[in-house]
Amino acid sequence: MNEKTRALPPATEVSVLGNKLRVLRGAARLTLQQLSKRTGISVSTLSKIENGQLSPTYEKIAALASGLDVEVGELFRGPERPAVHARRSVTYRDQGVFHRTRQYIYEVLHSDLVDKRFIPLLTTIKAHETSDFSELLRHDGEEFIYVLSGTVVVHTDCYAPLQLSAGDSCYFDSTMGHVCVSGGPDDAKVLWVCSHIEL
């Protein structure tokens, strides 16, 4: 069975994110209105995320982490996976935390490890056109992508579109508007590493 058709594990990503967001917001003693002001995300959108009715983009996930003053990975650490303060973590194949958006399927790797300086993601790129996005994404930090399979086209607001094939990579500032789309007939797969710098 190939990578595209292989079944993914049961989808637990939305419940993990929604439940953790509710817990972290409660621990910070923030109302939805207060978190909305901190993140720039509407109250109705925050409510839908908490209730598992909406799967946010990485840009919104980064905004949530910033508004809650936590690292991005903390939003995907479920209660059954206690924090580990060691410098070793193993994620076996298909055992990361999955988060799906209309454009991407992210597998968050090593979500049990705290205080990471970057977030490793195994990502399937489902989008094939820039019109699949309402706008270019931008947030704090830096990003690295390494193409594992398929063809990826990186669109930014500072450079001409860049086409990458398996084995190619790209590193860019996340504050630059950007989206990645599959440049071929099939979905592409990349190792996507993101940092998030608190300002």
Secondary structure as a PSIPRED ss2 file (coil, helix, strand):
# PSIPRED VFORMAT (PSIPRED V4.0)

   1 M C   1.000  0.000  0.000
   2 N C   1.000  0.000  0.000
   3 E C   1.000  0.000  0.000
   4 K C   1.000  0.000  0.000
   5 T C   1.000  0.000  0.000
   6 R C   1.000  0.000  0.000
   7 A C   1.000  0.000  0.000
   8 L C   1.000  0.000  0.000
   9 P C   1.000  0.000  0.000
  10 P C   1.000  0.000  0.000
  11 A C   1.000  0.000  0.000
  12 T C   1.000  0.000  0.000
  13 E H   0.000  1.000  0.000
  14 V H   0.000  1.000  0.000
  15 S H   0.000  1.000  0.000
  16 V H   0.000  1.000  0.000
  17 L H   0.000  1.000  0.000
  18 G H   0.000  1.000  0.000
  19 N H   0.000  1.000  0.000
  20 K H   0.000  1.000  0.000
  21 L H   0.000  1.000  0.000
  22 R H   0.000  1.000  0.000
  23 V H   0.000  1.000  0.000
  24 L H   0.000  1.000  0.000
  25 R H   0.000  1.000  0.000
  26 G H   0.000  1.000  0.000
  27 A H   0.000  1.000  0.000
  28 A C   1.000  0.000  0.000
  29 R C   1.000  0.000  0.000
  30 L C   1.000  0.000  0.000
  31 T C   1.000  0.000  0.000
  32 L H   0.000  1.000  0.000
  33 Q H   0.000  1.000  0.000
  34 Q H   0.000  1.000  0.000
  35 L H   0.000  1.000  0.000
  36 S H   0.000  1.000  0.000
  37 K H   0.000  1.000  0.000
  38 R H   0.000  1.000  0.000
  39 T H   0.000  1.000  0.000
  40 G C   1.000  0.000  0.000
  41 I C   1.000  0.000  0.000
  42 S C   1.000  0.000  0.000
  43 V H   0.000  1.000  0.000
  44 S H   0.000  1.000  0.000
  45 T H   0.000  1.000  0.000
  46 L H   0.000  1.000  0.000
  47 S H   0.000  1.000  0.000
  48 K H   0.000  1.000  0.000
  49 I H   0.000  1.000  0.000
  50 E H   0.000  1.000  0.000
  51 N C   1.000  0.000  0.000
  52 G C   1.000  0.000  0.000
  53 Q C   1.000  0.000  0.000
  54 L C   1.000  0.000  0.000
  55 S C   1.000  0.000  0.000
  56 P C   1.000  0.000  0.000
  57 T C   1.000  0.000  0.000
  58 Y H   0.000  1.000  0.000
  59 E H   0.000  1.000  0.000
  60 K H   0.000  1.000  0.000
  61 I H   0.000  1.000  0.000
  62 A H   0.000  1.000  0.000
  63 A H   0.000  1.000  0.000
  64 L H   0.000  1.000  0.000
  65 A H   0.000  1.000  0.000
  66 S H   0.000  1.000  0.000
  67 G H   0.000  1.000  0.000
  68 L H   0.000  1.000  0.000
  69 D C   1.000  0.000  0.000
  70 V C   1.000  0.000  0.000
  71 E C   1.000  0.000  0.000
  72 V H   0.000  1.000  0.000
  73 G H   0.000  1.000  0.000
  74 E H   0.000  1.000  0.000
  75 L H   0.000  1.000  0.000
  76 F H   0.000  1.000  0.000
  77 R C   1.000  0.000  0.000
  78 G C   1.000  0.000  0.000
  79 P C   1.000  0.000  0.000
  80 E C   1.000  0.000  0.000
  81 R C   1.000  0.000  0.000
  82 P C   1.000  0.000  0.000
  83 A C   1.000  0.000  0.000
  84 V E   0.000  0.000  1.000
  85 H C   1.000  0.000  0.000
  86 A C   1.000  0.000  0.000
  87 R C   1.000  0.000  0.000
  88 R C   1.000  0.000  0.000
  89 S C   1.000  0.000  0.000
  90 V C   1.000  0.000  0.000
  91 T C   1.000  0.000  0.000
  92 Y C   1.000  0.000  0.000
  93 R C   1.000  0.000  0.000
  94 D C   1.000  0.000  0.000
  95 Q C   1.000  0.000  0.000
  96 G C   1.000  0.000  0.000
  97 V E   0.000  0.000  1.000
  98 F E   0.000  0.000  1.000
  99 H E   0.000  0.000  1.000
 100 R E   0.000  0.000  1.000
 101 T C   1.000  0.000  0.000
 102 R C   1.000  0.000  0.000
 103 Q C   1.000  0.000  0.000
 104 Y E   0.000  0.000  1.000
 105 I E   0.000  0.000  1.000
 106 Y E   0.000  0.000  1.000
 107 E E   0.000  0.000  1.000
 108 V E   0.000  0.000  1.000
 109 L C   1.000  0.000  0.000
 110 H C   1.000  0.000  0.000
 111 S C   1.000  0.000  0.000
 112 D C   1.000  0.000  0.000
 113 L E   0.000  0.000  1.000
 114 V C   1.000  0.000  0.000
 115 D C   1.000  0.000  0.000
 116 K C   1.000  0.000  0.000
 117 R C   1.000  0.000  0.000
 118 F C   1.000  0.000  0.000
 119 I E   0.000  0.000  1.000
 120 P E   0.000  0.000  1.000
 121 L E   0.000  0.000  1.000
 122 L E   0.000  0.000  1.000
 123 T E   0.000  0.000  1.000
 124 T E   0.000  0.000  1.000
 125 I E   0.000  0.000  1.000
 126 K C   1.000  0.000  0.000
 127 A C   1.000  0.000  0.000
 128 H C   1.000  0.000  0.000
 129 E C   1.000  0.000  0.000
 130 T H   0.000  1.000  0.000
 131 S H   0.000  1.000  0.000
 132 D H   0.000  1.000  0.000
 133 F C   1.000  0.000  0.000
 134 S C   1.000  0.000  0.000
 135 E C   1.000  0.000  0.000
 136 L C   1.000  0.000  0.000
 137 L E   0.000  0.000  1.000
 138 R C   1.000  0.000  0.000
 139 H C   1.000  0.000  0.000
 140 D C   1.000  0.000  0.000
 141 G C   1.000  0.000  0.000
 142 E E   0.000  0.000  1.000
 143 E E   0.000  0.000  1.000
 144 F E   0.000  0.000  1.000
 145 I E   0.000  0.000  1.000
 146 Y E   0.000  0.000  1.000
 147 V E   0.000  0.000  1.000
 148 L E   0.000  0.000  1.000
 149 S E   0.000  0.000  1.000
 150 G C   1.000  0.000  0.000
 151 T C   1.000  0.000  0.000
 152 V E   0.000  0.000  1.000
 153 V E   0.000  0.000  1.000
 154 V E   0.000  0.000  1.000
 155 H E   0.000  0.000  1.000
 156 T E   0.000  0.000  1.000
 157 D C   1.000  0.000  0.000
 158 C C   1.000  0.000  0.000
 159 Y C   1.000  0.000  0.000
 160 A C   1.000  0.000  0.000
 161 P C   1.000  0.000  0.000
 162 L E   0.000  0.000  1.000
 163 Q E   0.000  0.000  1.000
 164 L E   0.000  0.000  1.000
 165 S C   1.000  0.000  0.000
 166 A C   1.000  0.000  0.000
 167 G C   1.000  0.000  0.000
 168 D C   1.000  0.000  0.000
 169 S E   0.000  0.000  1.000
 170 C E   0.000  0.000  1.000
 171 Y E   0.000  0.000  1.000
 172 F E   0.000  0.000  1.000
 173 D E   0.000  0.000  1.000
 174 S C   1.000  0.000  0.000
 175 T C   1.000  0.000  0.000
 176 M C   1.000  0.000  0.000
 177 G C   1.000  0.000  0.000
 178 H E   0.000  0.000  1.000
 179 V E   0.000  0.000  1.000
 180 C E   0.000  0.000  1.000
 181 V E   0.000  0.000  1.000
 182 S E   0.000  0.000  1.000
 183 G C   1.000  0.000  0.000
 184 G C   1.000  0.000  0.000
 185 P C   1.000  0.000  0.000
 186 D C   1.000  0.000  0.000
 187 D C   1.000  0.000  0.000
 188 A E   0.000  0.000  1.000
 189 K E   0.000  0.000  1.000
 190 V E   0.000  0.000  1.000
 191 L E   0.000  0.000  1.000
 192 W E   0.000  0.000  1.000
 193 V E   0.000  0.000  1.000
 194 C E   0.000  0.000  1.000
 195 S C   1.000  0.000  0.000
 196 H C   1.000  0.000  0.000
 197 I C   1.000  0.000  0.000
 198 E C   1.000  0.000  0.000
 199 L C   1.000  0.000  0.000
